[in-house]
Amino acid sequence: MLHLKRVERVFKTAWFAKASKKAHIADEELCSAISQVKLGQADDLGGGVYKKRLGKNQYRSIVIAKGGRYWVYTYLFAKKDRANIDEGDLVLLRGLADV
């Protein structure tokens, strides 16, 4: 009998990669943050969308989860520039999580 290990993968969109590089957020921090999201240490926005703090609490990231196996960083914003995402953006992000 084969025992398959569940493989989890973390991705970032091209836009997010550019933004995180500019904000000096390393891939190691992104992977560590996903571990924290899985432990419930993030804001669950529903529909597979999470908001996670990054960069010594200076930035907020939006992460889309698919089946607990695939995690996609999609959006990054500075806390000083924007308090939160609006309802319209959230609807679009939930739609992406369904795909």
VMD Tcl script that builds the backbone (N, CA, C; Angstrom):
set m [mol new atoms 297]
animate dup $m
set s [atomselect $m all]
$s set {name element resname resid chain x y z} {
  {N N MET 1 A 0.836 -1.174 0.000}
  {CA C MET 1 A 0.000 0.000 0.000}
  {C C MET 1 A 0.884 1.241 0.000}
  {N N LEU 2 A 0.570 2.187 -0.860}
  {CA C LEU 2 A 1.316 3.430 -0.931}
  {C C LEU 2 A 0.720 4.469 0.009}
  {N N HIS 3 A 1.579 5.155 0.678}
  {CA C HIS 3 A 1.146 6.268 1.522}
  {C C HIS 3 A 1.667 7.548 0.882}
  {N N LEU 4 A 0.764 8.308 0.343}
  {CA C LEU 4 A 1.152 9.544 -0.314}
  {C C LEU 4 A 1.192 10.685 0.686}
  {N N LYS 5 A 2.296 11.388 0.674}
  {CA C LYS 5 A 2.418 12.566 1.531}
  {C C LYS 5 A 1.709 13.728 0.855}
  {N N ARG 6 A 0.947 14.441 1.612}
  {CA C ARG 6 A 0.216 15.588 1.081}
  {C C ARG 6 A 1.210 16.707 0.771}
  {N N VAL 7 A 1.238 17.104 -0.467}
  {CA C VAL 7 A 2.160 18.143 -0.909}
  {C C VAL 7 A 1.443 19.490 -0.886}
  {N N GLU 8 A 2.069 20.448 -0.260}
  {CA C GLU 8 A 1.532 21.799 -0.227}
  {C C GLU 8 A 2.471 22.695 -1.005}
  {N N ARG 9 A 1.890 23.617 -1.761}
  {CA C ARG 9 A 2.693 24.518 -2.569}
  {C C ARG 9 A 2.249 25.947 -2.339}
  {N N VAL 10 A 3.227 26.843 -2.328}
  {CA C VAL 10 A 2.971 28.263 -2.130}
  {C C VAL 10 A 3.405 28.992 -3.399}
  {N N PHE 11 A 2.508 29.825 -3.912}
  {CA C PHE 11 A 2.761 30.585 -5.126}
  {C C PHE 11 A 2.574 32.069 -4.841}
  {N N LYS 12 A 3.094 32.891 -5.746}
  {CA C LYS 12 A 2.820 34.317 -5.690}
  {C C LYS 12 A 2.619 34.791 -7.121}
  {N N THR 13 A 1.676 35.707 -7.286}
  {CA C THR 13 A 1.440 36.251 -8.615}
  {C C THR 13 A 2.643 37.112 -9.002}
  {N N ALA 14 A 2.767 37.405 -10.290}
  {CA C ALA 14 A 3.868 38.246 -10.761}
  {C C ALA 14 A 3.801 39.624 -10.100}
  {N N TRP 15 A 2.581 40.169 -9.986}
  {CA C TRP 15 A 2.424 41.463 -9.340}
  {C C TRP 15 A 2.876 41.403 -7.889}
  {N N PHE 16 A 2.457 40.338 -7.172}
  {CA C PHE 16 A 2.825 40.201 -5.766}
  {C C PHE 16 A 4.336 40.039 -5.628}
  {N N ALA 17 A 4.954 39.277 -6.516}
  {CA C ALA 17 A 6.406 39.066 -6.456}
  {C C ALA 17 A 7.147 40.394 -6.546}
  {N N LYS 18 A 6.701 41.256 -7.449}
  {CA C LYS 18 A 7.327 42.563 -7.606}
  {C C LYS 18 A 7.107 43.429 -6.364}
  {N N ALA 19 A 5.884 43.427 -5.852}
  {CA C ALA 19 A 5.555 44.237 -4.672}
  {C C ALA 19 A 6.300 43.749 -3.429}
  {N N SER 20 A 6.386 42.438 -3.249}
  {CA C SER 20 A 7.071 41.904 -2.067}
  {C C SER 20 A 8.576 42.147 -2.143}
  {N N LYS 21 A 9.120 42.113 -3.342}
  {CA C LYS 21 A 10.551 42.418 -3.505}
  {C C LYS 21 A 10.816 43.875 -3.135}
  {N N LYS 22 A 9.953 44.770 -3.592}
  {CA C LYS 22 A 10.089 46.193 -3.278}
  {C C LYS 22 A 9.955 46.440 -1.775}
  {N N ALA 23 A 9.113 45.655 -1.104}
  {CA C ALA 23 A 8.893 45.791 0.345}
  {C C ALA 23 A 9.928 45.006 1.163}
  {N N HIS 24 A 10.857 44.340 0.487}
  {CA C HIS 24 A 11.915 43.552 1.141}
  {C C HIS 24 A 11.350 42.411 1.998}
  {N N ILE 25 A 10.358 41.731 1.459}
  {CA C ILE 25 A 9.767 40.569 2.138}
  {C C ILE 25 A 10.289 39.322 1.438}
  {N N ALA 26 A 11.049 38.523 2.166}
  {CA C ALA 26 A 11.714 37.342 1.601}
  {C C ALA 26 A 10.746 36.166 1.473}
  {N N ASP 27 A 11.068 35.258 0.560}
  {CA C ASP 27 A 10.254 34.056 0.371}
  {C C ASP 27 A 10.153 33.225 1.644}
  {N N GLU 28 A 11.205 33.230 2.449}
  {CA C GLU 28 A 11.172 32.482 3.709}
  {C C GLU 28 A 10.076 33.012 4.633}
  {N N GLU 29 A 9.910 34.331 4.662}
  {CA C GLU 29 A 8.851 34.922 5.483}
  {C C GLU 29 A 7.479 34.531 4.943}
  {N N LEU 30 A 7.343 34.481 3.622}
  {CA C LEU 30 A 6.072 34.103 3.018}
  {C C LEU 30 A 5.707 32.660 3.368}
  {N N CYS 31 A 6.672 31.765 3.296}
  {CA C CYS 31 A 6.404 30.358 3.639}
  {C C CYS 31 A 6.084 30.205 5.116}
  {N N SER 32 A 6.800 30.920 5.953}
  {CA C SER 32 A 6.530 30.887 7.389}
  {C C SER 32 A 5.129 31.423 7.692}
  {N N ALA 33 A 4.729 32.457 6.972}
  {CA C ALA 33 A 3.403 33.044 7.175}
  {C C ALA 33 A 2.294 32.050 6.828}
  {N N ILE 34 A 2.503 31.231 5.806}
  {CA C ILE 34 A 1.500 30.217 5.445}
  {C C ILE 34 A 1.337 29.216 6.584}
  {N N SER 35 A 2.434 28.838 7.215}
  {CA C SER 35 A 2.342 27.944 8.382}
  {C C SER 35 A 1.492 28.572 9.470}
  {N N GLN 36 A 1.630 29.875 9.660}
  {CA C GLN 36 A 0.834 30.586 10.666}
  {C C GLN 36 A -0.631 30.662 10.259}
  {N N VAL 37 A -0.886 30.866 8.965}
  {CA C VAL 37 A -2.269 30.896 8.474}
  {C C VAL 37 A -2.946 29.567 8.779}
  {N N LYS 38 A -2.240 28.468 8.543}
  {CA C LYS 38 A -2.805 27.135 8.790}
  {C C LYS 38 A -3.103 26.910 10.262}
  {N N LEU 39 A -2.407 27.632 11.135}
  {CA C LEU 39 A -2.652 27.528 12.578}
  {C C LEU 39 A -3.746 28.494 13.040}
  {N N GLY 40 A -4.328 29.221 12.112}
  {CA C GLY 40 A -5.397 30.152 12.459}
  {C C GLY 40 A -4.910 31.531 12.837}
  {N N GLN 41 A -3.644 31.834 12.569}
  {CA C GLN 41 A -3.076 33.129 12.935}
  {C C GLN 41 A -3.136 34.097 11.753}
  {N N ALA 42 A -4.339 34.284 11.233}
  {CA C ALA 42 A -4.607 35.210 10.129}
  {C C ALA 42 A -6.088 35.551 10.167}
  {N N ASP 43 A -6.446 36.582 9.445}
  {CA C ASP 43 A -7.860 36.947 9.346}
  {C C ASP 43 A -8.493 36.142 8.224}
  {N N ASP 44 A -9.467 35.304 8.571}
  {CA C ASP 44 A -10.198 34.516 7.581}
  {C C ASP 44 A -11.307 35.390 7.019}
  {N N LEU 45 A -11.175 35.752 5.739}
  {CA C LEU 45 A -12.160 36.616 5.089}
  {C C LEU 45 A -13.257 35.814 4.399}
  {N N GLY 46 A -13.204 34.506 4.535}
  {CA C GLY 46 A -14.225 33.630 3.976}
  {C C GLY 46 A -13.945 33.236 2.539}
  {N N GLY 47 A -14.462 32.089 2.150}
  {CA C GLY 47 A -14.335 31.627 0.777}
  {C C GLY 47 A -12.924 31.286 0.343}
  {N N GLY 48 A -12.061 30.927 1.271}
  {CA C GLY 48 A -10.686 30.588 0.933}
  {C C GLY 48 A -9.768 31.791 0.801}
  {N N VAL 49 A -10.182 32.938 1.341}
  {CA C VAL 49 A -9.379 34.159 1.271}
  {C C VAL 49 A -8.945 34.535 2.687}
  {N N TYR 50 A -7.639 34.829 2.831}
  {CA C TYR 50 A -7.077 35.177 4.131}
  {C C TYR 50 A -6.275 36.468 4.023}
  {N N LYS 51 A -6.247 37.208 5.117}
  {CA C LYS 51 A -5.395 38.395 5.215}
  {C C LYS 51 A -4.343 38.101 6.273}
  {N N LYS 52 A -3.078 38.250 5.910}
  {CA C LYS 52 A -1.970 37.942 6.818}
  {C C LYS 52 A -1.011 39.120 6.885}
  {N N ARG 53 A -0.580 39.441 8.090}
  {CA C ARG 53 A 0.383 40.518 8.307}
  {C C ARG 53 A 1.787 40.038 7.935}
  {N N LEU 54 A 2.539 40.932 7.307}
  {CA C LEU 54 A 3.910 40.635 6.902}
  {C C LEU 54 A 4.803 41.836 7.176}
  {N N GLY 55 A 6.101 41.629 7.016}
  {CA C GLY 55 A 7.044 42.742 7.098}
  {C C GLY 55 A 6.995 43.494 8.403}
  {N N LYS 56 A 7.132 42.777 9.506}
  {CA C LYS 56 A 7.106 43.385 10.845}
  {C C LYS 56 A 5.847 44.217 11.062}
  {N N ASN 57 A 4.732 43.677 10.587}
  {CA C ASN 57 A 3.404 44.267 10.766}
  {C C ASN 57 A 3.201 45.563 9.970}
  {N N GLN 58 A 4.062 45.827 8.989}
  {CA C GLN 58 A 3.913 47.031 8.178}
  {C C GLN 58 A 3.042 46.786 6.950}
  {N N TYR 59 A 2.896 45.527 6.545}
  {CA C TYR 59 A 2.172 45.188 5.327}
  {C C TYR 59 A 1.089 44.156 5.613}
  {N N ARG 60 A 0.100 44.134 4.718}
  {CA C ARG 60 A -0.955 43.120 4.753}
  {C C ARG 60 A -0.931 42.404 3.418}
  {N N SER 61 A -1.037 41.094 3.480}
  {CA C SER 61 A -1.091 40.309 2.249}
  {C C SER 61 A -2.435 39.615 2.170}
  {N N ILE 62 A -2.879 39.394 0.944}
  {CA C ILE 62 A -4.090 38.632 0.700}
  {C C ILE 62 A -3.656 37.303 0.088}
  {N N VAL 63 A -4.080 36.223 0.726}
  {CA C VAL 63 A -3.710 34.877 0.305}
  {C C VAL 63 A -4.974 34.116 -0.058}
  {N N ILE 64 A -4.924 33.430 -1.190}
  {CA C ILE 64 A -6.035 32.577 -1.606}
  {C C ILE 64 A -5.614 31.137 -1.372}
  {N N ALA 65 A -6.470 30.370 -0.709}
  {CA C ALA 65 A -6.189 28.967 -0.422}
  {C C ALA 65 A -7.093 28.090 -1.267}
  {N N LYS 66 A -6.531 27.038 -1.783}
  {CA C LYS 66 A -7.318 26.087 -2.564}
  {C C LYS 66 A -7.109 24.701 -1.972}
  {N N GLY 67 A -8.127 24.196 -1.320}
  {CA C GLY 67 A -8.093 22.846 -0.772}
  {C C GLY 67 A -7.040 22.608 0.285}
  {N N GLY 68 A -6.500 23.670 0.863}
  {CA C GLY 68 A -5.472 23.506 1.880}
  {C C GLY 68 A -4.161 22.989 1.325}
  {N N ARG 69 A -4.067 22.872 0.004}
  {CA C ARG 69 A -2.841 22.358 -0.620}
  {C C ARG 69 A -2.112 23.420 -1.426}
  {N N TYR 70 A -2.853 24.366 -1.940}
  {CA C TYR 70 A -2.272 25.413 -2.769}
  {C C TYR 70 A -2.572 26.764 -2.143}
  {N N TRP 71 A -1.560 27.571 -1.991}
  {CA C TRP 71 A -1.678 28.885 -1.378}
  {C C TRP 71 A -1.095 29.897 -2.356}
  {N N VAL 72 A -1.862 30.924 -2.672}
  {CA C VAL 72 A -1.420 31.906 -3.662}
  {C C VAL 72 A -1.479 33.304 -3.047}
  {N N TYR 73 A -0.304 33.931 -2.955}
  {CA C TYR 73 A -0.247 35.325 -2.541}
  {C C TYR 73 A -0.674 36.170 -3.734}
  {N N THR 74 A -1.709 36.988 -3.541}
  {CA C THR 74 A -2.255 37.741 -4.669}
  {C C THR 74 A -2.127 39.255 -4.532}
  {N N TYR 75 A -2.127 39.768 -3.321}
  {CA C TYR 75 A -2.149 41.214 -3.155}
  {C C TYR 75 A -1.377 41.600 -1.907}
  {N N LEU 76 A -0.698 42.731 -1.972}
  {CA C LEU 76 A 0.081 43.242 -0.844}
  {C C LEU 76 A -0.167 44.741 -0.742}
  {N N PHE 77 A -0.412 45.215 0.474}
  {CA C PHE 77 A -0.579 46.653 0.663}
  {C C PHE 77 A -0.001 47.059 2.008}
  {N N ALA 78 A 0.468 48.299 2.039}
  {CA C ALA 78 A 1.025 48.845 3.272}
  {C C ALA 78 A -0.106 49.255 4.205}
  {N N LYS 79 A 0.064 48.939 5.459}
  {CA C LYS 79 A -0.954 49.281 6.458}
  {C C LYS 79 A -1.192 50.791 6.493}
  {N N LYS 80 A -0.156 51.573 6.288}
  {CA C LYS 80 A -0.289 53.034 6.338}
  {C C LYS 80 A -1.050 53.597 5.139}
  {N N ASP 81 A -1.093 52.838 4.029}
  {CA C ASP 81 A -1.744 53.313 2.809}
  {C C ASP 81 A -3.206 52.896 2.686}
  {N N ARG 82 A -3.537 51.784 3.295}
  {CA C ARG 82 A -4.893 51.245 3.130}
  {C C ARG 82 A -5.268 50.434 4.366}
  {N N ALA 83 A -6.439 50.680 4.905}
  {CA C ALA 83 A -6.870 49.980 6.114}
  {C C ALA 83 A -7.286 48.544 5.814}
  {N N ASN 84 A -7.981 48.352 4.688}
  {CA C ASN 84 A -8.498 47.031 4.372}
  {C C ASN 84 A -8.900 47.004 2.897}
  {N N ILE 85 A -9.335 45.847 2.429}
  {CA C ILE 85 A -9.865 45.746 1.076}
  {C C ILE 85 A -11.374 45.936 1.145}
  {N N ASP 86 A -11.947 46.422 0.060}
  {CA C ASP 86 A -13.394 46.675 0.086}
  {C C ASP 86 A -14.176 45.418 -0.306}
  {N N GLU 87 A -15.473 45.481 -0.118}
  {CA C GLU 87 A -16.348 44.312 -0.351}
  {C C GLU 87 A -16.304 43.852 -1.806}
  {N N GLY 88 A -16.236 44.779 -2.742}
  {CA C GLY 88 A -16.171 44.416 -4.155}
  {C C GLY 88 A -14.917 43.616 -4.481}
  {N N ASP 89 A -13.778 44.050 -3.934}
  {CA C ASP 89 A -12.526 43.302 -4.126}
  {C C ASP 89 A -12.617 41.918 -3.502}
  {N N LEU 90 A -13.244 41.850 -2.348}
  {CA C LEU 90 A -13.376 40.575 -1.652}
  {C C LEU 90 A -14.208 39.576 -2.460}
  {N N VAL 91 A -15.263 40.046 -3.091}
  {CA C VAL 91 A -16.093 39.186 -3.937}
  {C C VAL 91 A -15.250 38.620 -5.085}
  {N N LEU 92 A -14.446 39.475 -5.711}
  {CA C LEU 92 A -13.572 39.020 -6.801}
  {C C LEU 92 A -12.541 38.002 -6.320}
  {N N LEU 93 A -11.965 38.250 -5.147}
  {CA C LEU 93 A -10.974 37.317 -4.611}
  {C C LEU 93 A -11.593 35.962 -4.278}
  {N N ARG 94 A -12.794 35.984 -3.724}
  {CA C ARG 94 A -13.487 34.710 -3.443}
  {C C ARG 94 A -13.777 33.955 -4.730}
  {N N GLY 95 A -14.091 34.701 -5.792}
  {CA C GLY 95 A -14.295 34.065 -7.094}
  {C C GLY 95 A -13.037 33.400 -7.598}
  {N N LEU 96 A -11.880 34.043 -7.394}
  {CA C LEU 96 A -10.605 33.446 -7.774}
  {C C LEU 96 A -10.335 32.169 -6.980}
  {N N ALA 97 A -10.703 32.179 -5.710}
  {CA C ALA 97 A -10.471 31.004 -4.861}
  {C C ALA 97 A -11.307 29.813 -5.342}
  {N N ASP 98 A -12.445 30.089 -5.976}
  {CA C ASP 98 A -13.303 29.009 -6.483}
  {C C ASP 98 A -12.734 28.357 -7.728}
  {N N VAL 99 A -11.882 29.076 -8.454}
  {CA C VAL 99 A -11.358 28.574 -9.726}
  {C C VAL 99 A -10.361 27.455 -9.510}
}
mol reanalyze $m
mol bondsrecalc $m
mol representation Tube
mol addrep $m
